[in-house]
Amino acid sequence: MLQFYIKITEELKRLRKDKDGVVSFEYVIVAACIVAAVAAAFGTSTSTGIGSVLNASLTSIGSAVTSAVTPAA
């Protein structure tokens, strides 16, 4: 029984000193903050802001590609 107690105590001490997962968790928090800031700055709708510009640009590019690929009659 004493062996198990010592083993568990040593593992808990090792776990307390382990810092490997802390850095990964910090990166997740920073990434979430960046995503929230970008969403707040540019919005999440395609009808305003950068969404409308991207939508218009992609529509224009699609039309140009379609007209370039369509054979002339």
Predicted model as a PDB file, atoms N, CA, C, CB and O in Angstrom, pLDDT in the B-factor column:
MODEL        1                                                                  
ATOM      1  N   MET A   1       0.830  -1.192   0.000  1.00 75.00           N  
ATOM      2  CA  MET A   1       0.000   0.000   0.000  1.00 75.00           C  
ATOM      3  C   MET A   1       0.870   1.251   0.000  1.00 75.00           C  
ATOM      4  CB  MET A   1      -0.942   0.001   1.210  1.00 75.00           C  
ATOM      5  O   MET A   1       0.547   2.237  -0.662  1.00 75.00           O  
ATOM      6  N   LEU A   2       1.967   1.211   0.737  1.00 83.00           N  
ATOM      7  CA  LEU A   2       2.873   2.354   0.793  1.00 83.00           C  
ATOM      8  C   LEU A   2       3.496   2.615  -0.570  1.00 83.00           C  
ATOM      9  CB  LEU A   2       3.967   2.122   1.839  1.00 83.00           C  
ATOM     10  O   LEU A   2       3.755   3.763  -0.930  1.00 83.00           O  
ATOM     11  N   GLN A   3       3.736   1.552  -1.326  1.00 87.00           N  
ATOM     12  CA  GLN A   3       4.318   1.709  -2.662  1.00 87.00           C  
ATOM     13  C   GLN A   3       3.382   2.510  -3.567  1.00 87.00           C  
ATOM     14  CB  GLN A   3       4.614   0.328  -3.290  1.00 87.00           C  
ATOM     15  O   GLN A   3       3.836   3.381  -4.309  1.00 87.00           O  
ATOM     16  N   PHE A   4       2.099   2.227  -3.511  1.00 83.00           N  
ATOM     17  CA  PHE A   4       1.132   2.944  -4.337  1.00 83.00           C  
ATOM     18  C   PHE A   4       1.037   4.410  -3.927  1.00 83.00           C  
ATOM     19  CB  PHE A   4      -0.243   2.282  -4.240  1.00 83.00           C  
ATOM     20  O   PHE A   4       0.941   5.292  -4.780  1.00 83.00           O  
ATOM     21  N   TYR A   5       1.065   4.663  -2.641  1.00 85.00           N  
ATOM     22  CA  TYR A   5       1.021   6.035  -2.152  1.00 85.00           C  
ATOM     23  C   TYR A   5       2.231   6.814  -2.660  1.00 85.00           C  
ATOM     24  CB  TYR A   5       0.970   6.060  -0.611  1.00 85.00           C  
ATOM     25  O   TYR A   5       2.086   7.941  -3.135  1.00 85.00           O  
ATOM     26  N   ILE A   6       3.404   6.233  -2.567  1.00 89.00           N  
ATOM     27  CA  ILE A   6       4.627   6.906  -3.023  1.00 89.00           C  
ATOM     28  C   ILE A   6       4.567   7.134  -4.534  1.00 89.00           C  
ATOM     29  CB  ILE A   6       5.886   6.071  -2.651  1.00 89.00           C  
ATOM     30  O   ILE A   6       4.926   8.205  -5.024  1.00 89.00           O  
ATOM     31  N   LYS A   7       4.115   6.128  -5.258  1.00 89.00           N  
ATOM     32  CA  LYS A   7       4.022   6.249  -6.710  1.00 89.00           C  
ATOM     33  C   LYS A   7       3.037   7.348  -7.112  1.00 89.00           C  
ATOM     34  CB  LYS A   7       3.599   4.911  -7.328  1.00 89.00           C  
ATOM     35  O   LYS A   7       3.340   8.158  -7.988  1.00 89.00           O  
ATOM     36  N   ILE A   8       1.884   7.382  -6.493  1.00 87.00           N  
ATOM     37  CA  ILE A   8       0.885   8.404  -6.794  1.00 87.00           C  
ATOM     38  C   ILE A   8       1.397   9.787  -6.411  1.00 87.00           C  
ATOM     39  CB  ILE A   8      -0.429   8.104  -6.061  1.00 87.00           C  
ATOM     40  O   ILE A   8       1.193  10.748  -7.153  1.00 87.00           O  
ATOM     41  N   THR A   9       2.053   9.897  -5.274  1.00 88.00           N  
ATOM     42  CA  THR A   9       2.610  11.183  -4.848  1.00 88.00           C  
ATOM     43  C   THR A   9       3.649  11.685  -5.836  1.00 88.00           C  
ATOM     44  CB  THR A   9       3.229  11.063  -3.456  1.00 88.00           C  
ATOM     45  O   THR A   9       3.664  12.871  -6.166  1.00 88.00           O  
ATOM     46  N   GLU A  10       4.512  10.810  -6.310  1.00 90.00           N  
ATOM     47  CA  GLU A  10       5.541  11.200  -7.278  1.00 90.00           C  
ATOM     48  C   GLU A  10       4.915  11.624  -8.604  1.00 90.00           C  
ATOM     49  CB  GLU A  10       6.526  10.044  -7.508  1.00 90.00           C  
ATOM     50  O   GLU A  10       5.367  12.582  -9.230  1.00 90.00           O  
ATOM     51  N   GLU A  11       3.887  10.918  -9.025  1.00 86.00           N  
ATOM     52  CA  GLU A  11       3.220  11.281 -10.279  1.00 86.00           C  
ATOM     53  C   GLU A  11       2.518  12.630 -10.151  1.00 86.00           C  
ATOM     54  CB  GLU A  11       2.207  10.194 -10.685  1.00 86.00           C  
ATOM     55  O   GLU A  11       2.538  13.426 -11.090  1.00 86.00           O  
ATOM     56  N   LEU A  12       1.906  12.893  -9.013  1.00 83.00           N  
ATOM     57  CA  LEU A  12       1.259  14.192  -8.811  1.00 83.00           C  
ATOM     58  C   LEU A  12       2.275  15.327  -8.790  1.00 83.00           C  
ATOM     59  CB  LEU A  12       0.459  14.189  -7.511  1.00 83.00           C  
ATOM     60  O   LEU A  12       1.998  16.412  -9.301  1.00 83.00           O  
ATOM     61  N   LYS A  13       3.439  15.093  -8.209  1.00 85.00           N  
ATOM     62  CA  LYS A  13       4.501  16.104  -8.218  1.00 85.00           C  
ATOM     63  C   LYS A  13       4.973  16.370  -9.642  1.00 85.00           C  
ATOM     64  CB  LYS A  13       5.687  15.655  -7.339  1.00 85.00           C  
ATOM     65  O   LYS A  13       5.196  17.516 -10.031  1.00 85.00           O  
ATOM     66  N   ARG A  14       5.125  15.286 -10.419  1.00 83.00           N  
ATOM     67  CA  ARG A  14       5.557  15.446 -11.806  1.00 83.00           C  
ATOM     68  C   ARG A  14       4.497  16.192 -12.622  1.00 83.00           C  
ATOM     69  CB  ARG A  14       5.849  14.072 -12.440  1.00 83.00           C  
ATOM     70  O   ARG A  14       4.829  17.050 -13.440  1.00 83.00           O  
ATOM     71  N   LEU A  15       3.244  15.866 -12.398  1.00 76.00           N  
ATOM     72  CA  LEU A  15       2.154  16.515 -13.114  1.00 76.00           C  
ATOM     73  C   LEU A  15       2.058  17.997 -12.764  1.00 76.00           C  
ATOM     74  CB  LEU A  15       0.836  15.820 -12.805  1.00 76.00           C  
ATOM     75  O   LEU A  15       1.749  18.820 -13.626  1.00 76.00           O  
ATOM     76  N   ARG A  16       2.320  18.337 -11.512  1.00 78.00           N  
ATOM     77  CA  ARG A  16       2.279  19.730 -11.072  1.00 78.00           C  
ATOM     78  C   ARG A  16       3.348  20.568 -11.763  1.00 78.00           C  
ATOM     79  CB  ARG A  16       2.454  19.809  -9.562  1.00 78.00           C  
ATOM     80  O   ARG A  16       3.135  21.753 -12.023  1.00 78.00           O  
ATOM     81  N   LYS A  17       4.495  19.962 -12.062  1.00 78.00           N  
ATOM     82  CA  LYS A  17       5.603  20.678 -12.691  1.00 78.00           C  
ATOM     83  C   LYS A  17       5.507  20.701 -14.211  1.00 78.00           C  
ATOM     84  CB  LYS A  17       6.912  20.056 -12.280  1.00 78.00           C  
ATOM     85  O   LYS A  17       6.237  21.450 -14.860  1.00 78.00           O  
ATOM     86  N   ASP A  18       4.623  19.897 -14.791  1.00 72.00           N  
ATOM     87  CA  ASP A  18       4.499  19.788 -16.245  1.00 72.00           C  
ATOM     88  C   ASP A  18       3.869  21.050 -16.813  1.00 72.00           C  
ATOM     89  CB  ASP A  18       3.665  18.551 -16.633  1.00 72.00           C  
ATOM     90  O   ASP A  18       2.779  21.444 -16.399  1.00 72.00           O  
ATOM     91  N   LYS A  19       4.556  21.687 -17.763  1.00 69.00           N  
ATOM     92  CA  LYS A  19       4.066  22.933 -18.353  1.00 69.00           C  
ATOM     93  C   LYS A  19       3.820  22.803 -19.856  1.00 69.00           C  
ATOM     94  CB  LYS A  19       5.056  24.056 -18.092  1.00 69.00           C  
ATOM     95  O   LYS A  19       3.581  23.815 -20.514  1.00 69.00           O  
ATOM     96  N   ASP A  20       3.869  21.606 -20.417  1.00 68.00           N  
ATOM     97  CA  ASP A  20       3.772  21.426 -21.865  1.00 68.00           C  
ATOM     98  C   ASP A  20       2.440  21.894 -22.436  1.00 68.00           C  
ATOM     99  CB  ASP A  20       3.982  19.979 -22.211  1.00 68.00           C  
ATOM    100  O   ASP A  20       2.430  22.547 -23.480  1.00 68.00           O  
ATOM    101  N   GLY A  21       1.337  21.592 -21.807  1.00 66.00           N  
ATOM    102  CA  GLY A  21       0.030  21.937 -22.343  1.00 66.00           C  
ATOM    103  C   GLY A  21      -0.348  23.389 -22.161  1.00 66.00           C  
ATOM    104  O   GLY A  21      -1.281  23.857 -22.813  1.00 66.00           O  
ATOM    105  N   VAL A  22       0.334  24.115 -21.308  1.00 69.00           N  
ATOM    106  CA  VAL A  22      -0.017  25.504 -21.022  1.00 69.00           C  
ATOM    107  C   VAL A  22       0.183  26.377 -22.248  1.00 69.00           C  
ATOM    108  CB  VAL A  22       0.813  26.039 -19.856  1.00 69.00           C  
ATOM    109  O   VAL A  22      -0.658  27.225 -22.545  1.00 69.00           O  
ATOM    110  N   VAL A  23       1.281  26.184 -22.963  1.00 70.00           N  
ATOM    111  CA  VAL A  23       1.583  27.007 -24.130  1.00 70.00           C  
ATOM    112  C   VAL A  23       0.539  26.770 -25.223  1.00 70.00           C  
ATOM    113  CB  VAL A  23       3.004  26.698 -24.662  1.00 70.00           C  
ATOM    114  O   VAL A  23       0.088  27.726 -25.854  1.00 70.00           O  
ATOM    115  N   SER A  24       0.154  25.538 -25.453  1.00 75.00           N  
ATOM    116  CA  SER A  24      -0.864  25.228 -26.456  1.00 75.00           C  
ATOM    117  C   SER A  24      -2.183  25.906 -26.108  1.00 75.00           C  
ATOM    118  CB  SER A  24      -1.063  23.710 -26.574  1.00 75.00           C  
ATOM    119  O   SER A  24      -2.849  26.456 -26.984  1.00 75.00           O  
ATOM    120  N   PHE A  25      -2.556  25.869 -24.854  1.00 77.00           N  
ATOM    121  CA  PHE A  25      -3.800  26.504 -24.424  1.00 77.00           C  
ATOM    122  C   PHE A  25      -3.739  28.011 -24.627  1.00 77.00           C  
ATOM    123  CB  PHE A  25      -4.086  26.180 -22.956  1.00 77.00           C  
ATOM    124  O   PHE A  25      -4.739  28.626 -24.998  1.00 77.00           O  
ATOM    125  N   GLU A  26      -2.578  28.612 -24.389  1.00 82.00           N  
ATOM    126  CA  GLU A  26      -2.425  30.049 -24.612  1.00 82.00           C  
ATOM    127  C   GLU A  26      -2.576  30.392 -26.088  1.00 82.00           C  
ATOM    128  CB  GLU A  26      -1.064  30.529 -24.097  1.00 82.00           C  
ATOM    129  O   GLU A  26      -3.177  31.411 -26.427  1.00 82.00           O  
ATOM    130  N   TYR A  27      -2.039  29.555 -26.968  1.00 86.00           N  
ATOM    131  CA  TYR A  27      -2.201  29.789 -28.404  1.00 86.00           C  
ATOM    132  C   TYR A  27      -3.667  29.711 -28.816  1.00 86.00           C  
ATOM    133  CB  TYR A  27      -1.380  28.776 -29.204  1.00 86.00           C  
ATOM    134  O   TYR A  27      -4.101  30.477 -29.676  1.00 86.00           O  
ATOM    135  N   VAL A  28      -4.421  28.821 -28.234  1.00 86.00           N  
ATOM    136  CA  VAL A  28      -5.843  28.712 -28.539  1.00 86.00           C  
ATOM    137  C   VAL A  28      -6.571  29.983 -28.107  1.00 86.00           C  
ATOM    138  CB  VAL A  28      -6.456  27.475 -27.847  1.00 86.00           C  
ATOM    139  O   VAL A  28      -7.430  30.483 -28.833  1.00 86.00           O  
ATOM    140  N   ILE A  29      -6.239  30.499 -26.949  1.00 90.00           N  
ATOM    141  CA  ILE A  29      -6.870  31.730 -26.473  1.00 90.00           C  
ATOM    142  C   ILE A  29      -6.526  32.896 -27.388  1.00 90.00           C  
ATOM    143  CB  ILE A  29      -6.435  32.040 -25.032  1.00 90.00           C  
ATOM    144  O   ILE A  29      -7.409  33.682 -27.730  1.00 90.00           O  
ATOM    145  N   VAL A  30      -5.267  33.029 -27.792  1.00 92.00           N  
ATOM    146  CA  VAL A  30      -4.857  34.113 -28.683  1.00 92.00           C  
ATOM    147  C   VAL A  30      -5.554  33.983 -30.032  1.00 92.00           C  
ATOM    148  CB  VAL A  30      -3.327  34.114 -28.868  1.00 92.00           C  
ATOM    149  O   VAL A  30      -6.020  34.982 -30.580  1.00 92.00           O  
ATOM    150  N   ALA A  31      -5.634  32.778 -30.575  1.00 92.00           N  
ATOM    151  CA  ALA A  31      -6.304  32.575 -31.861  1.00 92.00           C  
ATOM    152  C   ALA A  31      -7.778  32.948 -31.784  1.00 92.00           C  
ATOM    153  CB  ALA A  31      -6.157  31.122 -32.314  1.00 92.00           C  
ATOM    154  O   ALA A  31      -8.312  33.549 -32.716  1.00 92.00           O  
ATOM    155  N   ALA A  32      -8.438  32.601 -30.694  1.00 92.00           N  
ATOM    156  CA  ALA A  32      -9.848  32.954 -30.526  1.00 92.00           C  
ATOM    157  C   ALA A  32     -10.029  34.465 -30.461  1.00 92.00           C  
ATOM    158  CB  ALA A  32     -10.416  32.301 -29.262  1.00 92.00           C  
ATOM    159  O   ALA A  32     -10.999  34.994 -31.005  1.00 92.00           O  
ATOM    160  N   CYS A  33      -9.117  35.159 -29.810  1.00 93.00           N  
ATOM    161  CA  CYS A  33      -9.186  36.620 -29.736  1.00 93.00           C  
ATOM    162  C   CYS A  33      -8.981  37.246 -31.115  1.00 93.00           C  
ATOM    163  CB  CYS A  33      -8.135  37.158 -28.749  1.00 93.00           C  
ATOM    164  O   CYS A  33      -9.652  38.218 -31.462  1.00 93.00           O  
ATOM    165  N   ILE A  34      -8.063  36.698 -31.896  1.00 92.00           N  
ATOM    166  CA  ILE A  34      -7.822  37.224 -33.240  1.00 92.00           C  
ATOM    167  C   ILE A  34      -9.040  37.010 -34.128  1.00 92.00           C  
ATOM    168  CB  ILE A  34      -6.587  36.561 -33.867  1.00 92.00           C  
ATOM    169  O   ILE A  34      -9.428  37.910 -34.873  1.00 92.00           O  
ATOM    170  N   VAL A  35      -9.646  35.830 -34.056  1.00 88.00           N  
ATOM    171  CA  VAL A  35     -10.849  35.557 -34.851  1.00 88.00           C  
ATOM    172  C   VAL A  35     -11.973  36.510 -34.454  1.00 88.00           C  
ATOM    173  CB  VAL A  35     -11.302  34.088 -34.672  1.00 88.00           C  
ATOM    174  O   VAL A  35     -12.682  37.026 -35.317  1.00 88.00           O  
ATOM    175  N   ALA A  36     -12.138  36.742 -33.168  1.00 87.00           N  
ATOM    176  CA  ALA A  36     -13.183  37.658 -32.702  1.00 87.00           C  
ATOM    177  C   ALA A  36     -12.919  39.083 -33.168  1.00 87.00           C  
ATOM    178  CB  ALA A  36     -13.283  37.620 -31.176  1.00 87.00           C  
ATOM    179  O   ALA A  36     -13.855  39.791 -33.541  1.00 87.00           O  
ATOM    180  N   ALA A  37     -11.660  39.517 -33.154  1.00 87.00           N  
ATOM    181  CA  ALA A  37     -11.320  40.871 -33.603  1.00 87.00           C  
ATOM    182  C   ALA A  37     -11.564  41.028 -35.095  1.00 87.00           C  
ATOM    183  CB  ALA A  37      -9.858  41.196 -33.274  1.00 87.00           C  
ATOM    184  O   ALA A  37     -12.090  42.052 -35.531  1.00 87.00           O  
ATOM    185  N   VAL A  38     -11.190  40.031 -35.882  1.00 82.00           N  
ATOM    186  CA  VAL A  38     -11.426  40.105 -37.330  1.00 82.00           C  
ATOM    187  C   VAL A  38     -12.921  40.105 -37.632  1.00 82.00           C  
ATOM    188  CB  VAL A  38     -10.737  38.927 -38.054  1.00 82.00           C  
ATOM    189  O   VAL A  38     -13.381  40.857 -38.491  1.00 82.00           O  
ATOM    190  N   ALA A  39     -13.670  39.277 -36.939  1.00 80.00           N  
ATOM    191  CA  ALA A  39     -15.123  39.245 -37.147  1.00 80.00           C  
ATOM    192  C   ALA A  39     -15.765  40.568 -36.750  1.00 80.00           C  
ATOM    193  CB  ALA A  39     -15.754  38.097 -36.347  1.00 80.00           C  
ATOM    194  O   ALA A  39     -16.694  41.027 -37.416  1.00 80.00           O  
ATOM    195  N   ALA A  40     -15.286  41.183 -35.682  1.00 79.00           N  
ATOM    196  CA  ALA A  40     -15.833  42.471 -35.258  1.00 79.00           C  
ATOM    197  C   ALA A  40     -15.466  43.582 -36.237  1.00 79.00           C  
ATOM    198  CB  ALA A  40     -15.335  42.823 -33.859  1.00 79.00           C  
ATOM    199  O   ALA A  40     -16.277  44.471 -36.498  1.00 79.00           O  
ATOM    200  N   ALA A  41     -14.254  43.538 -36.779  1.00 75.00           N  
ATOM    201  CA  ALA A  41     -13.808  44.594 -37.692  1.00 75.00           C  
ATOM    202  C   ALA A  41     -14.475  44.496 -39.059  1.00 75.00           C  
ATOM    203  CB  ALA A  41     -12.300  44.537 -37.857  1.00 75.00           C  
ATOM    204  O   ALA A  41     -14.867  45.516 -39.626  1.00 75.00           O  
ATOM    205  N   PHE A  42     -14.610  43.295 -39.591  1.00 74.00           N  
ATOM    206  CA  PHE A  42     -15.105  43.140 -40.953  1.00 74.00           C  
ATOM    207  C   PHE A  42     -16.540  42.648 -41.027  1.00 74.00           C  
ATOM    208  CB  PHE A  42     -14.225  42.200 -41.700  1.00 74.00           C  
ATOM    209  O   PHE A  42     -17.148  42.692 -42.097  1.00 74.00           O  
ATOM    210  N   GLY A  43     -17.082  42.192 -39.945  1.00 72.00           N  
ATOM    211  CA  GLY A  43     -18.447  41.692 -39.943  1.00 72.00           C  
ATOM    212  C   GLY A  43     -18.520  40.271 -40.458  1.00 72.00           C  
ATOM    213  O   GLY A  43     -17.559  39.750 -41.025  1.00 72.00           O  
ATOM    214  N   THR A  44     -19.658  39.657 -40.258  1.00 70.00           N  
ATOM    215  CA  THR A  44     -19.837  38.272 -40.693  1.00 70.00           C  
ATOM    216  C   THR A  44     -20.858  38.161 -41.812  1.00 70.00           C  
ATOM    217  CB  THR A  44     -20.262  37.404 -39.522  1.00 70.00           C  
ATOM    218  O   THR A  44     -21.189  37.055 -42.238  1.00 70.00           O  
ATOM    219  N   SER A  45     -21.354  39.272 -42.285  1.00 71.00           N  
ATOM    220  CA  SER A  45     -22.360  39.278 -43.336  1.00 71.00           C  
ATOM    221  C   SER A  45     -21.713  39.542 -44.691  1.00 71.00           C  
ATOM    222  CB  SER A  45     -23.437  40.330 -43.043  1.00 71.00           C  
ATOM    223  O   SER A  45     -20.695  40.229 -44.774  1.00 71.00           O  
ATOM    224  N   THR A  46     -22.301  38.997 -45.749  1.00 68.00           N  
ATOM    225  CA  THR A  46     -21.771  39.264 -47.094  1.00 68.00           C  
ATOM    226  C   THR A  46     -22.407  40.498 -47.709  1.00 68.00           C  
ATOM    227  CB  THR A  46     -21.998  38.059 -48.005  1.00 68.00           C  
ATOM    228  O   THR A  46     -22.081  40.852 -48.842  1.00 68.00           O  
ATOM    229  N   SER A  47     -23.297  41.159 -46.998  1.00 72.00           N  
ATOM    230  CA  SER A  47     -23.959  42.334 -47.560  1.00 72.00           C  
ATOM    231  C   SER A  47     -23.266  43.637 -47.177  1.00 72.00           C  
ATOM    232  CB  SER A  47     -25.397  42.377 -47.110  1.00 72.00           C  
ATOM    233  O   SER A  47     -23.593  44.687 -47.732  1.00 72.00           O  
ATOM    234  N   THR A  48     -22.322  43.595 -46.246  1.00 70.00           N  
ATOM    235  CA  THR A  48     -21.629  44.825 -45.845  1.00 70.00           C  
ATOM    236  C   THR A  48     -20.137  44.579 -45.727  1.00 70.00           C  
ATOM    237  CB  THR A  48     -22.185  45.356 -44.512  1.00 70.00           C  
ATOM    238  O   THR A  48     -19.689  43.438 -45.611  1.00 70.00           O  
ATOM    239  N   GLY A  49     -19.385  45.644 -45.758  1.00 71.00           N  
ATOM    240  CA  GLY A  49     -17.947  45.580 -45.492  1.00 71.00           C  
ATOM    241  C   GLY A  49     -17.183  44.748 -46.483  1.00 71.00           C  
ATOM    242  O   GLY A  49     -17.464  44.761 -47.681  1.00 71.00           O  
ATOM    243  N   ILE A  50     -16.220  44.027 -45.972  1.00 73.00           N  
ATOM    244  CA  ILE A  50     -15.342  43.233 -46.824  1.00 73.00           C  
ATOM    245  C   ILE A  50     -16.096  42.085 -47.483  1.00 73.00           C  
ATOM    246  CB  ILE A  50     -14.171  42.692 -46.017  1.00 73.00           C  
ATOM    247  O   ILE A  50     -15.704  41.623 -48.555  1.00 73.00           O  
ATOM    248  N   GLY A  51     -17.160  41.625 -46.862  1.00 76.00           N  
ATOM    249  CA  GLY A  51     -17.950  40.550 -47.453  1.00 76.00           C  
ATOM    250  C   GLY A  51     -18.550  40.946 -48.782  1.00 76.00           C  
ATOM    251  O   GLY A  51     -18.557  40.147 -49.718  1.00 76.00           O  
ATOM    252  N   SER A  52     -19.059  42.177 -48.886  1.00 79.00           N  
ATOM    253  CA  SER A  52     -19.645  42.618 -50.156  1.00 79.00           C  
ATOM    254  C   SER A  52     -18.573  42.825 -51.218  1.00 79.00           C  
ATOM    255  CB  SER A  52     -20.438  43.913 -49.957  1.00 79.00           C  
ATOM    256  O   SER A  52     -18.812  42.552 -52.395  1.00 79.00           O  
ATOM    257  N   VAL A  53     -17.409  43.298 -50.825  1.00 81.00           N  
ATOM    258  CA  VAL A  53     -16.305  43.472 -51.777  1.00 81.00           C  
ATOM    259  C   VAL A  53     -15.848  42.116 -52.309  1.00 81.00           C  
ATOM    260  CB  VAL A  53     -15.119  44.216 -51.110  1.00 81.00           C  
ATOM    261  O   VAL A  53     -15.651  41.957 -53.513  1.00 81.00           O  
ATOM    262  N   LEU A  54     -15.680  41.141 -51.422  1.00 82.00           N  
ATOM    263  CA  LEU A  54     -15.278  39.811 -51.861  1.00 82.00           C  
ATOM    264  C   LEU A  54     -16.344  39.172 -52.739  1.00 82.00           C  
ATOM    265  CB  LEU A  54     -14.992  38.923 -50.661  1.00 82.00           C  
ATOM    266  O   LEU A  54     -16.016  38.527 -53.735  1.00 82.00           O  
ATOM    267  N   ASN A  55     -17.596  39.339 -52.390  1.00 85.00           N  
ATOM    268  CA  ASN A  55     -18.680  38.780 -53.178  1.00 85.00           C  
ATOM    269  C   ASN A  55     -18.699  39.389 -54.577  1.00 85.00           C  
ATOM    270  CB  ASN A  55     -20.020  39.008 -52.478  1.00 85.00           C  
ATOM    271  O   ASN A  55     -18.834  38.663 -55.562  1.00 85.00           O  
ATOM    272  N   ALA A  56     -18.566  40.705 -54.678  1.00 89.00           N  
ATOM    273  CA  ALA A  56     -18.548  41.379 -55.984  1.00 89.00           C  
ATOM    274  C   ALA A  56     -17.328  40.962 -56.794  1.00 89.00           C  
ATOM    275  CB  ALA A  56     -18.562  42.908 -55.806  1.00 89.00           C  
ATOM    276  O   ALA A  56     -17.430  40.753 -58.003  1.00 89.00           O  
ATOM    277  N   SER A  57     -16.184  40.839 -56.145  1.00 92.00           N  
ATOM    278  CA  SER A  57     -14.966  40.439 -56.852  1.00 92.00           C  
ATOM    279  C   SER A  57     -15.075  39.025 -57.400  1.00 92.00           C  
ATOM    280  CB  SER A  57     -13.759  40.542 -55.928  1.00 92.00           C  
ATOM    281  O   SER A  57     -14.715  38.769 -58.549  1.00 92.00           O  
ATOM    282  N   LEU A  58     -15.571  38.108 -56.578  1.00 92.00           N  
ATOM    283  CA  LEU A  58     -15.719  36.730 -57.038  1.00 92.00           C  
ATOM    284  C   LEU A  58     -16.751  36.614 -58.157  1.00 92.00           C  
ATOM    285  CB  LEU A  58     -16.112  35.829 -55.876  1.00 92.00           C  
ATOM    286  O   LEU A  58     -16.579  35.813 -59.075  1.00 92.00           O  
ATOM    287  N   THR A  59     -17.805  37.393 -58.088  1.00 93.00           N  
ATOM    288  CA  THR A  59     -18.795  37.405 -59.170  1.00 93.00           C  
ATOM    289  C   THR A  59     -18.175  37.918 -60.458  1.00 93.00           C  
ATOM    290  CB  THR A  59     -20.007  38.269 -58.788  1.00 93.00           C  
ATOM    291  O   THR A  59     -18.411  37.363 -61.531  1.00 93.00           O  
ATOM    292  N   SER A  60     -17.382  38.978 -60.352  1.00 95.00           N  
ATOM    293  CA  SER A  60     -16.704  39.545 -61.519  1.00 95.00           C  
ATOM    294  C   SER A  60     -15.705  38.558 -62.119  1.00 95.00           C  
ATOM    295  CB  SER A  60     -15.989  40.842 -61.139  1.00 95.00           C  
ATOM    296  O   SER A  60     -15.631  38.404 -63.338  1.00 95.00           O  
ATOM    297  N   ILE A  61     -14.953  37.903 -61.274  1.00 95.00           N  
ATOM    298  CA  ILE A  61     -13.981  36.910 -61.758  1.00 95.00           C  
ATOM    299  C   ILE A  61     -14.709  35.740 -62.404  1.00 95.00           C  
ATOM    300  CB  ILE A  61     -13.079  36.408 -60.601  1.00 95.00           C  
ATOM    301  O   ILE A  61     -14.284  35.257 -63.454  1.00 95.00           O  
ATOM    302  N   GLY A  62     -15.777  35.285 -61.809  1.00 93.00           N  
ATOM    303  CA  GLY A  62     -16.562  34.194 -62.383  1.00 93.00           C  
ATOM    304  C   GLY A  62     -17.128  34.550 -63.745  1.00 93.00           C  
ATOM    305  O   GLY A  62     -17.124  33.718 -64.652  1.00 93.00           O  
ATOM    306  N   SER A  63     -17.612  35.770 -63.900  1.00 92.00           N  
ATOM    307  CA  SER A  63     -18.141  36.219 -65.187  1.00 92.00           C  
ATOM    308  C   SER A  63     -17.027  36.289 -66.231  1.00 92.00           C  
ATOM    309  CB  SER A  63     -18.824  37.593 -65.040  1.00 92.00           C  
ATOM    310  O   SER A  63     -17.228  35.902 -67.382  1.00 92.00           O  
ATOM    311  N   ALA A  64     -15.856  36.783 -65.832  1.00 91.00           N  
ATOM    312  CA  ALA A  64     -14.728  36.870 -66.757  1.00 91.00           C  
ATOM    313  C   ALA A  64     -14.267  35.490 -67.191  1.00 91.00           C  
ATOM    314  CB  ALA A  64     -13.570  37.629 -66.117  1.00 91.00           C  
ATOM    315  O   ALA A  64     -13.949  35.288 -68.363  1.00 91.00           O  
ATOM    316  N   VAL A  65     -14.225  34.556 -66.289  1.00 92.00           N  
ATOM    317  CA  VAL A  65     -13.809  33.196 -66.645  1.00 92.00           C  
ATOM    318  C   VAL A  65     -14.840  32.549 -67.565  1.00 92.00           C  
ATOM    319  CB  VAL A  65     -13.610  32.336 -65.375  1.00 92.00           C  
ATOM    320  O   VAL A  65     -14.481  31.894 -68.543  1.00 92.00           O  
ATOM    321  N   THR A  66     -16.118  32.734 -67.252  1.00 89.00           N  
ATOM    322  CA  THR A  66     -17.175  32.169 -68.081  1.00 89.00           C  
ATOM    323  C   THR A  66     -17.127  32.727 -69.498  1.00 89.00           C  
ATOM    324  CB  THR A  66     -18.537  32.441 -67.458  1.00 89.00           C  
ATOM    325  O   THR A  66     -17.261  31.982 -70.468  1.00 89.00           O  
ATOM    326  N   SER A  67     -16.936  34.032 -69.614  1.00 87.00           N  
ATOM    327  CA  SER A  67     -16.887  34.634 -70.967  1.00 87.00           C  
ATOM    328  C   SER A  67     -15.615  34.238 -71.708  1.00 87.00           C  
ATOM    329  CB  SER A  67     -16.975  36.171 -70.878  1.00 87.00           C  
ATOM    330  O   SER A  67     -15.621  34.162 -72.937  1.00 87.00           O  
ATOM    331  N   ALA A  68     -14.541  33.989 -70.997  1.00 86.00           N  
ATOM    332  CA  ALA A  68     -13.292  33.576 -71.642  1.00 86.00           C  
ATOM    333  C   ALA A  68     -13.372  32.127 -72.114  1.00 86.00           C  
ATOM    334  CB  ALA A  68     -12.108  33.751 -70.679  1.00 86.00           C  
ATOM    335  O   ALA A  68     -12.744  31.782 -73.115  1.00 86.00           O  
ATOM    336  N   VAL A  69     -14.106  31.292 -71.443  1.00 85.00           N  
ATOM    337  CA  VAL A  69     -14.185  29.871 -71.771  1.00 85.00           C  
ATOM    338  C   VAL A  69     -15.257  29.610 -72.825  1.00 85.00           C  
ATOM    339  CB  VAL A  69     -14.473  29.049 -70.510  1.00 85.00           C  
ATOM    340  O   VAL A  69     -15.124  28.690 -73.633  1.00 85.00           O  
ATOM    341  N   THR A  70     -16.304  30.404 -72.821  1.00 80.00           N  
ATOM    342  CA  THR A  70     -17.402  30.210 -73.767  1.00 80.00           C  
ATOM    343  C   THR A  70     -16.894  30.509 -75.179  1.00 80.00           C  
ATOM    344  CB  THR A  70     -18.624  31.121 -73.407  1.00 80.00           C  
ATOM    345  O   THR A  70     -16.354  31.588 -75.420  1.00 80.00           O  
ATOM    346  N   PRO A  71     -17.060  29.568 -76.115  1.00 75.00           N  
ATOM    347  CA  PRO A  71     -16.588  29.804 -77.481  1.00 75.00           C  
ATOM    348  C   PRO A  71     -17.465  30.832 -78.199  1.00 75.00           C  
ATOM    349  CB  PRO A  71     -16.567  28.486 -78.272  1.00 75.00           C  
ATOM    350  O   PRO A  71     -18.679  30.890 -78.003  1.00 75.00           O  
ATOM    351  N   ALA A  72     -16.823  31.623 -79.018  1.00 64.00           N  
ATOM    352  CA  ALA A  72     -17.558  32.634 -79.796  1.00 64.00           C  
ATOM    353  C   ALA A  72     -18.333  31.944 -80.911  1.00 64.00           C  
ATOM    354  CB  ALA A  72     -16.587  33.708 -80.388  1.00 64.00           C  
ATOM    355  O   ALA A  72     -17.844  30.995 -81.523  1.00 64.00           O  
ATOM    356  N   ALA A  73     -19.534  32.424 -81.167  1.00 58.00           N  
ATOM    357  CA  ALA A  73     -20.368  31.791 -82.193  1.00 58.00           C  
ATOM    358  C   ALA A  73     -20.113  32.342 -83.569  1.00 58.00           C  
ATOM    359  CB  ALA A  73     -21.817  31.956 -81.857  1.00 58.00           C  
ATOM    360  O   ALA A  73     -20.741  31.907 -84.534  1.00 58.00           O  
TER     361      ALA A  73                                                      
ENDMDL                                                                          
END                                                                             
